[in-house]
Amino acid sequence: MNEIKNESKRSKLVFDPRVARALCKKDFPIIDIKPLRGEPDKTVFVFANTEDFQMAFTQIMEEIKSRKESEYEQIAFEGLA
């Protein structure tokens, strides 16, 4: 059984709306929405911090990182042409 990171915390804050949307599409409900302290024009999405949530969150973040790396490689390749 996988351990939950930050297991003492019952909720996880998500600052990127794209990540929050991807989590919602994977059936993880938002349990609260708050303004970001110091920047009230930005939103923080609160999710329940479960083992399944942690696995989905990690997968989404890895996909985003992979896409960014692919975009950078494509830009670098086009710059050489």
LUMDREN-557071 format. One line per 2 residues: for each residue x, y negated, z negated of N, C-alpha, C, O. Coordinates in Angstrom, 2 decimals, padded with zeros to 5 digits. Last residue first. Layout:
X/Y/Z/X/Y/Z/X/Y/Z/X/Y/Z ~ ...
This chain:
016.83/-024.77/037.29/016.53/-024.59/038.71/016.72/-025.88/039.50/016.50/-025.90/040.71 ~ 017.09/-025.41/034.66/018.28/-024.94/035.36/018.07/-024.85/036.86/019.04/-024.87/037.62
014.53/-026.06/033.87/015.53/-027.12/033.85/016.81/-026.73/034.60/017.52/-027.59/035.11 ~ 013.31/-023.61/033.87/012.93/-024.57/034.91/013.93/-025.71/034.99/014.16/-026.26/036.07
014.54/-022.53/031.60/014.76/-021.90/032.89/014.42/-022.89/034.02/015.16/-022.99/035.00 ~ 013.50/-024.22/029.59/014.95/-024.17/029.81/015.26/-023.59/031.18/016.14/-024.09/031.87
010.79/-023.60/029.85/011.24/-024.97/030.07/012.73/-024.99/030.35/013.18/-025.70/031.25 ~ 010.87/-020.88/029.13/010.39/-021.27/030.45/010.86/-022.68/030.79/011.29/-022.92/031.92
011.77/-021.04/026.50/012.57/-020.32/027.49/012.17/-020.73/028.91/013.02/-020.91/029.77 ~ 009.63/-022.42/025.34/010.96/-023.03/025.36/011.86/-022.38/026.40/012.62/-023.05/027.09
007.61/-020.50/025.67/007.49/-021.81/026.30/008.85/-022.50/026.40/009.17/-023.10/027.43 ~ 008.60/-018.43/024.07/008.41/-018.21/025.51/008.31/-019.53/026.26/008.86/-019.67/027.35
008.50/-019.67/021.56/009.79/-019.25/022.10/009.70/-019.02/023.61/010.62/-019.38/024.35 ~ 005.73/-020.00/021.33/006.61/-021.18/021.36/007.96/-020.83/021.96/008.50/-021.58/022.76
004.88/-017.33/021.27/004.45/-018.22/022.35/005.35/-019.43/022.47/005.71/-019.83/023.57 ~ 006.09/-016.50/018.86/006.45/-015.85/020.11/006.07/-016.73/021.31/006.85/-016.86/022.26
004.72/-018.10/017.01/006.18/-018.23/017.15/006.64/-017.64/018.48/007.50/-018.22/019.16 ~ 002.14/-017.08/017.36/002.41/-018.50/017.64/003.90/-018.70/017.86/004.30/-019.39/018.80
002.53/-014.45/016.49/002.07/-014.71/017.86/002.37/-016.15/018.26/002.80/-016.40/019.39 ~ 003.23/-014.91/013.81/004.21/-014.29/014.71/003.84/-014.52/016.17/004.71/-014.76/017.00
000.80/-015.94/012.87/001.99/-016.79/012.85/003.09/-016.24/013.77/003.79/-017.00/014.43 ~ -000.83/-013.67/013.18/-001.14/-014.90/013.92/000.09/-015.80/013.97/000.39/-016.36/015.03
000.43/-011.88/011.36/000.31/-011.55/012.78/000.08/-012.81/013.62/000.72/-013.00/014.66 ~ 000.04/-013.26/008.92/001.40/-012.97/009.41/001.38/-012.68/010.90/002.24/-013.17/011.64
-002.77/-013.17/008.81/-002.06/-014.46/008.83/-000.65/-014.27/009.40/-000.20/-015.05/010.24 ~ -003.23/-010.42/008.62/-003.74/-011.16/009.77/-003.01/-012.49/009.92/-002.66/-012.89/011.03
-001.98/-009.87/006.14/-001.54/-009.18/007.36/-001.99/-009.94/008.60/-001.21/-010.10/009.54 ~ -003.45/-011.54/004.42/-002.01/-011.72/004.56/-001.48/-011.06/005.84/-000.64/-011.63/006.54
-006.02/-010.39/004.65/-005.78/-011.77/005.09/-004.29/-011.98/005.34/-003.92/-012.55/006.36 ~ -005.57/-007.91/003.47/-005.94/-007.98/004.89/-005.70/-009.37/005.44/-005.23/-009.52/006.57
-005.04/-008.78/000.84/-004.02/-008.05/001.58/-004.31/-008.11/003.09/-003.40/-008.33/003.89 ~ -006.28/-012.16/000.39/-006.35/-010.71/000.24/-005.21/-010.07/001.03/-004.51/-010.74/001.79
-007.22/-015.03/-000.56/-005.91/-014.44/-000.34/-005.96/-012.94/-000.65/-005.74/-012.51/-001.78 ~ -009.71/-016.81/001.14/-009.42/-015.85/000.07/-008.12/-015.14/000.42/-007.93/-014.69/001.55
-008.83/-020.11/002.31/-009.25/-018.73/002.55/-008.97/-017.89/001.31/-008.08/-018.22/000.52 ~ -009.35/-023.41/003.18/-009.06/-022.50/002.08/-009.68/-021.14/002.38/-010.87/-021.02/002.68
-007.87/-025.92/005.10/-008.84/-024.83/005.08/-008.42/-023.83/004.03/-007.26/-023.43/003.98 ~ -007.59/-029.38/005.14/-007.00/-028.14/004.65/-008.12/-027.11/004.56/-009.19/-027.39/004.02
-007.27/-032.09/007.47/-008.10/-031.12/006.74/-007.29/-029.90/006.34/-006.41/-029.45/007.08 ~ -006.60/-035.62/007.59/-006.26/-034.23/007.91/-007.02/-033.30/006.98/-007.36/-033.66/005.86
-007.20/-038.05/006.54/-007.70/-037.80/007.90/-007.36/-036.38/008.37/-007.80/-035.97/009.45 ~ -005.91/-038.27/004.09/-007.32/-037.85/004.11/-007.92/-037.63/005.49/-009.02/-037.10/005.62
-003.15/-037.72/002.95/-003.52/-037.89/004.36/-004.97/-037.45/004.54/-005.22/-036.38/005.09 ~ -003.08/-037.37/000.24/-002.18/-038.34/000.82/-002.45/-038.62/002.29/-002.02/-039.65/002.82
-004.23/-034.09/000.59/-003.83/-035.16/-000.33/-002.83/-036.09/000.35/-001.87/-035.63/000.96 ~ -006.55/-033.34/003.06/-005.16/-033.20/002.64/-004.80/-034.37/001.74/-005.05/-035.53/002.09
-009.87/-032.43/002.12/-008.95/-033.36/002.78/-007.54/-033.13/002.23/-007.37/-032.77/001.06 ~ -011.05/-029.00/002.45/-010.67/-030.17/001.65/-009.85/-031.14/002.49/-009.21/-030.73/003.46
-013.24/-026.34/002.36/-012.55/-027.28/003.24/-012.29/-028.53/002.41/-013.19/-029.05/001.76 ~ -013.53/-022.88/001.48/-013.63/-024.30/001.16/-012.86/-025.10/002.20/-011.94/-024.58/002.84
-013.50/-020.43/002.63/-014.25/-020.55/001.37/-014.35/-022.00/000.91/-015.17/-022.32/000.05 ~ -013.92/-019.11/005.79/-013.37/-020.25/005.07/-014.18/-020.39/003.79/-015.41/-020.47/003.85
-013.69/-015.56/006.34/-014.46/-016.80/006.16/-013.66/-017.87/005.42/-012.85/-017.58/004.54 ~ -012.43/-013.68/008.79/-012.02/-014.18/007.48/-012.72/-015.52/007.26/-012.39/-016.51/007.92
-012.87/-012.65/011.40/-013.86/-012.44/010.33/-013.36/-012.75/008.92/-013.83/-012.15/007.95 ~ -011.24/-013.52/013.32/-010.95/-012.19/012.81/-011.81/-011.88/011.57/-011.51/-010.96/010.81
-012.08/-016.09/013.62/-012.43/-015.14/014.69/-012.16/-013.71/014.27/-012.77/-012.78/014.81 ~ -010.83/-017.18/011.39/-012.30/-017.08/011.40/-012.76/-016.08/012.47/-013.70/-015.33/012.25
-008.19/-017.13/012.33/-008.56/-016.31/011.17/-010.08/-016.13/011.10/-010.56/-015.04/010.79 ~ -008.37/-019.00/014.39/-008.00/-017.62/014.71/-008.37/-016.68/013.56/-008.83/-015.57/013.80
-008.95/-021.29/012.85/-009.92/-020.79/013.83/-009.64/-019.32/014.19/-010.56/-018.51/014.29 ~ -006.58/-021.57/011.41/-007.84/-021.35/010.70/-008.89/-020.77/011.64/-009.64/-019.86/011.26
-004.83/-022.11/013.52/-004.64/-020.89/012.73/-005.94/-020.56/011.99/-006.34/-019.40/011.94 ~ -005.86/-024.56/014.32/-005.81/-023.44/015.29/-005.65/-022.12/014.57/-006.25/-021.11/014.95
-005.54/-026.23/012.10/-006.89/-025.81/012.49/-006.91/-024.66/013.49/-007.85/-023.87/013.51 ~ -003.18/-025.75/009.63/-003.33/-025.84/011.08/-004.72/-025.35/011.49/-005.05/-024.19/011.26
-003.17/-025.21/006.93/-003.14/-026.60/007.35/-003.37/-026.79/008.84/-003.73/-027.89/009.28 ~ -004.54/-023.22/004.51/-004.11/-023.23/005.91/-004.26/-024.65/006.42/-005.33/-025.24/006.34
-004.04/-021.71/001.39/-004.33/-022.93/002.13/-003.75/-022.83/003.53/-002.61/-022.41/003.71 ~ -005.55/-019.06/-000.26/-004.44/-019.45/000.62/-004.89/-020.69/001.38/-005.98/-020.71/001.95
-006.29/-017.82/-003.57/-006.64/-018.46/-002.30/-005.38/-018.87/-001.56/-004.30/-019.01/-002.14 ~ -005.27/-016.67/-005.78/-006.45/-016.03/-005.22/-006.86/-016.65/-003.89/-007.68/-016.08/-003.17
-002.00/-015.95/-006.74/-002.90/-016.94/-006.15/-004.06/-016.22/-005.47/-003.87/-015.29/-004.69 ~ -000.48/-013.84/-007.41/-001.14/-014.53/-008.51/-002.12/-015.58/-007.99/-002.98/-016.05/-008.74
000.73/-012.97/-005.09/-000.42/-012.23/-005.57/-001.13/-012.91/-006.75/-002.28/-012.59/-007.03 ~ 002.47/-013.86/-003.05/001.81/-014.83/-003.94/000.58/-014.19/-004.58/-000.49/-014.80/-004.61
001.66/-011.17/-000.92/002.58/-012.24/-001.26/001.80/-013.25/-002.09/000.62/-013.47/-001.86 ~ 000.60/-008.04/-001.87/000.14/-009.36/-001.44/001.20/-010.37/-001.86/001.58/-010.42/-003.03
002.10/-005.03/-000.66/001.90/-006.03/-001.71/001.42/-007.33/-001.11/001.78/-007.68/000.01 ~ 000.57/-002.20/000.87/001.37/-003.42/000.97/001.05/-004.36/-000.17/-000.10/-004.49/-000.60
000.84/001.18/000.00/000.00/000.00/000.00/000.88/-001.24/000.00/001.83/-001.34/-000.78
